[in-house]
Amino acid sequence: MSILKNKKIILAVSGSIAAYKSAFLTRLLIKNGAEVKVIMTQAAADFIAPLTLSTLSKNPVISSVSSEEGWNNHVELGLWADAMIVAPATANSLAGMANGLCNNMLLAVYLSARCPVFFAPAMDLDMWVHPATQQNVQKLISYGNILIDVADGELASGLSGKGRMAEPEAIVSVLETYFEKSQYKPLLGKKVLISSGPTVEPIDPVRFISNHSSGKMGKAIAETMAEAGADVIFVSGPVNAYPQHANIELIKVKTAKEMYEETKKHFDSANITILTAAVADYTPAKVAPEKIKKKGDEGMIIDLVKTVDIAAALGKIKKEGQMNIGFALETENLIDNAQKKLESKNLDFIVLNSPKDEGSAFGHDTNKISIIDRKGNAEHFGLKSKKEAAVDILNKICSLLHL
């Protein structure tokens, strides 16, 4: 039985000569047992008749927000699907998707989709290699969308090179691989404790000490571990967005002291602990009960005391069979400093990154990490979405646990 059986697939077709391949792609998806609904841009209809795709998919083709049948609900479509494939994805559609435009049904459904989105570009060689197109592709990847790369060959212009849309068989193969991996639950029955985000150390009722952590890496890791079957305890400082998954229990904290107390409370029952939080190293010795007023031109001295080193404290009470993973954000002597933390905090491996790498660390949707384990093995990864980096961390966990 095909892994695609009963999967709900949106096929979004934009205006390219490669649109003719959407007929073969629709037929392959239906043959593999998928339920397919097709969206077309107005330009796509110049290359392939909607009736063809309607007949093959056994569903009406949707090309606009409203039609003779009534209003087409883009939100409902986005929630219905298990996957959305934009094939062919023209330079214009890529730009719209990457920059949040919403001037046709394809873009409206894309912006509403909660499912994985795959995109298979198709365009001429010079359009494909243009910096604007490549920037849009990287943006889409950083949002967690999945690129089905262009093929090399003869193009409609007569040129030869990169720009051909992937063949329907290749697209189906990518989908099958994705769904096979998503059914794999290597951490089923495991409890994973994750700390994430910044801590907030109050000076008075108004002011505080904190840092630039957005919690995006911790969120991506939590969702990845939950998708892998783990029961996740997620202890987070204040952030704008928290992970969403039925397997995740969210515990909100503010200070380093609160984060330590909550992680320690749940540590004993955790199989794996991942400490991504940017915990303040120091906190004010005293918190003023009222707002501190300025006094002329005088400066202000705040007496700071050390907070508990959570990773080191948990490392001291770690039992056999437990796995602890830490993070190191370094600006100099990266490997040496990360290895020192690995040893001093009794970690099984450490994830290293640097704010000096463009697109990495605080605030970004992407990250560039290295993973260093206790045997001195170091794996270096390129710039990826934080979701993809989280998968690299999951793979390292599975490797060490022989899963």
N, C-alpha and C positions, 0 to 999 in steps of 0.2 A: 504494500500500500504506500502511495506517495506521501511524503511529509507535508505536501501542500493540500492534501484532501481536507475539504471543509474550511480551508483558510479563506478569509474575506479579503480580497485584493482590489484596491483602486488602481486602475491604470490611467494615468494622466498623459495625454498626447498633445504635444505642442507642434507648431507649424514648421516642419522640416521635411525635406524629401524623404528622410528616413522614416517618416510616419507610416509608410507602407509596411514596415516591419511590425508595426503594432498589431496587424491582423494575425501574423504568425505567432506573435507573443501571446495574444489573447487565446488563440487556439491551443497553444501548448499549456497555458495555465488551466484552461477548462479540461483538457485531456488529463491533467494531473489531479483533477478533482476540486480545484479552487472555484470559489464563487467570485465572479469578476464584474465590477461596475466601471464603465469607461467614462472619463471626462475628456472633452476635447476643447481646445481653444478654437475660436472662429478661423484662425489661420490654418489650423490642422485640417479643417474640412476642405481646404483647397487641394490637399494632397491625397486624402482618403475619405471615402464617403462614410458618414455616420451610420448609414444603413448596414454597411459591411460589418462594422464593429458591434452594432446592436444585434445583428443576426448571430455572430460568433459568440458573443458574451451572454446572449439570451436575456439581456437587460436593456432598457432604453439608454441611449447615449445622452449624457448631460453636457451641454455646452454653454449654458448661461444660468444666471441665478433664477430667472423665471422662464417658463415655457408655456405652451398651450395646456399642459397638464397641471400647471400651477407653479407654486414656489418650490424651488429645489433647495433643500436645507443643507448648506455647506457644513454646518456644525454637526448635524446628525451623521453626514457622510464621514466626517473626520473621526467621529466616535465609533462608527460601525466597523471600520477596517482593522484588519490585523497587520496590514502593510500597504504602503502607497508607493507606486513606481511611477516616476516621471520619465517617460521614454517615448519619443526622444525629448530631451531637455535642450531647448535652444539657448543661445546666448542671452536672448531677451528674457526667457523664463528663469534662467539661472540668476540674472540680475534682480528680477522681481522677487524671487524667493529669498535671496541673500539679503535684500534690503527692506523686506517687509512690505512690499507694494501689494495692492489688492484690487487690481482693476479687471480681473476676470475670474471665472469660477475655479479654474485650476489653482490660482494663487489663494483664493478664499478657503478652499478645502485644505491646501497645504498649511496655511496658518492655523487652521482648526484641528489638524490631525494630531492625535496623541499616540499614534502607532509609529513604528520605524518608517522612515522615508528613504527610499533608494532613488538615485537619479543617474540616468544614463545619457550623458551629453551627446549632441550631434551637431557638428558645424564644420565650416571650412578650416583649413590648417591655420591660417593667419588669425582667424577669430579665436581659435582654441588657445593659441600660445600668447595672445594679447594679455598684458599684465592685468587689465581690468577683469577679464574672464577668469584668469587664474586666481585673482584675489577673491572673486565671488565664489569660486569652487572651494577655496580654503575656508571662507566664512561658513559655507554650508556644512563642511566637514566639522568645523569647530562647534556648530550647533548640534552635532550628533547625527547628522544625515550621512548616508552611506553612498559613496561614489562607486558606480560601476564604470570603470575607466574606459576611455575611448580606445578604439582599435586603430591600427596602422594599415593604410591601404589606399586604393583609388577613391577620390572624392568627387562629388557631383560637379565641382568646378573644373575638373580635369587635372587638378593637382594630385599629388600622391603624398601621403603623410598621415599624421595623427589627426583625428577628428571624426572618424566613422563611429556611428553608434554601435555598441556591442551587439552581437548577434542574439536573437531571442533565446537560443539554447544556453548561452553564457549567462544571460540575465536570470533565467530559471534556476540555473546551477547556483548562482549567488544567493538567491532566495532560499533554496533548499538547504544550503550550508548554514545560513543564518538561523533558520527554524530548527535545524538539528542541534545547533549549539544552544539555542534558547530552551530546548527541552532537557538539556543536560543539567542536572542539579547536583554538582559535586559537594556542595556544603549542606545538603539536606540533613537535618538533625544536629547541626552545629550551631552554637550560640556565638555571635560575634558582637563584641563591645567596641564602639567607635566614639572617640571624642572629636569634636569639630568646632570650627569657628573661632572667634576671638574670645577673650575674657574682658570684662569691664571692671576696673578697680576704682571705686569711688574716692574722690578727694573731699567733696562736700555734696550736698543734695543736687548740685547742678553740674559740677565738673567731674571728669574721670580720666583714667589712663587706659588706653586700649591700643589696638593696632589695626592694620588694613585688611586683615583676613576676612574674606567674603563667605567662607564655608563651602564654596562650590566644589572643591576637591573632596571634602568629607561627604557631601551630599551625593556626589557621583559614586563614591566607594560604597556608601550605605545602600544605594539602589542596586548596584552591581552585586553586592553580597546577598541581598534579599532575593534578587532574581536567580541567584545560584542556589537558592533553597535555604539559606541561613535565617535564623531568627536573630534580628538585629536590635541591640539596645543602642540608641543614638543619643549621646549626651552632647548638647550643643549650646554654645554661647549665642548671643543675639546676632541673627543674620536676617537677610531679606527673604530667603527661600529655604524651606525645609524639605527633606525627601518625602516622597509619597509612595508608599507601598504597604500592603496589608501585613507584611512580615516585619515592619519597623515600628518599634516602640520609641517615641520621642520624649526625651527629658530635657527641658529647657533650664539652663543655669545662666548666671551672670559672672560671678567672680571665680578666680582661680581656686579659692577654698571650696566653693560649691561644686566646681567641676571635679576636684579631687575627691570630695566626699561621695559623689554619685558614682564615679568610676570605681572607687574602692568598694563601694557597696555591691556592685554587680560583677566585680572582677573574678571572684572565686568561682562563679558558675560559668564563666566565659571560656570557650575553647580557644578563641582567637581574639586578641585585643589590638586595635589599630588606632594609634594616637596621632590624629591629624591636626588636632587643635593647636592654635597659636596662643599658648597660655602665657600670661604676663609673668616675667621672672621676678618682678618686684611689685609690691602693693603699698600704699600709704600706711604708715604705722598707726595713724589715728585718722578717723574720718570726722571732719568738722560737722557738727549738728546743724549749722546754718551756713548759708552761702558766705564764703570768705570775701570780704570787701577789699577793694584796692585802698592802699594807704599812701597817698601822694605818689612820689617817684620811687618808693621802696620796691625792691624785688621781693620774691617769695621763695622760701626754701621749704621743700616738702621732705620730711624724713621718710625714707622708704625702707621696707624690710623684705627679705626674700620670701617668695611663695614656695610651697612644696613642689619639688621636681616630681611631677606625677609619673613620668616614664620610669625614673630611677626608683621611686617608691614601689611601684608595681613590679618592677624587675626584681626587687629584693624578696618579694613574697610569691613570685611565680613558681608554680608547681611543675613537675615533670608532665609533659603532654600538653601544656599550654604554650601558645605561640604569641609572642609580643612583637609588634611592628611599630617602628617609630618613623618620624619625618625629620629631616634636617634641611633647613633653609639657610644656605651659606652664601657669603659673598667673596670669600677668599679661602685658599687651601681646602677646596671643597671635599676631596676624597679623604684627606687626612682628618679633617674635623668630623666628617660623617662617621668614619671608622672609630674614632675616639668615643663618640656618642653611642655607637653600636655596642662597644665593650662596656662602657661605664654604666649603661642602663639595662644591660642584660637582654638585648633585643635579639630576635632571630634574624631579622633583616631590617634595613633602614632604606627609606625612600629619600633620595637627595634631589633638591632642585635649587635654582638660584634666580633671584629677581633680576640678575644681569642678563639672563637669556631673554630675548625679545618674545613676548607672548607667554611668558612663564610666571608662575607663582601668583601672588595676591591679585584678586580682582578679575583675572582673565578667565575666558571659557576654555583656554588651552593650557597645556603644561608640558614641560620638557623634563623628564625624570631620569634618574639612574637608580638602580636597585643594587644594593651591596649586602651580601649575606655574611654569616660568621666564618665561612671558609675563605673569605676574601674575593669571592667571585663578584664581578661588577658587570651589570648589563646596562648599556646606555641606549636610551630610546630617543627618537626624534620628537619634534613638536607635534602633539596630538591633541584632540579634544580631551577634556578631563574624564569623560566617560571611557574613552579608549585607554587612557592611562590607568583608570581603575581596573579595566580588564587585564592589563599587563600585571597589575598587583595581584589580582585574583589568580592568574596563571602561575605566578611565583608561589603563592600559597599552596595551590594544588600540587605543584612540583615538589615542594618540600614535604607535603603530607602524602605524597605518592597516590594522589587521587586521579 
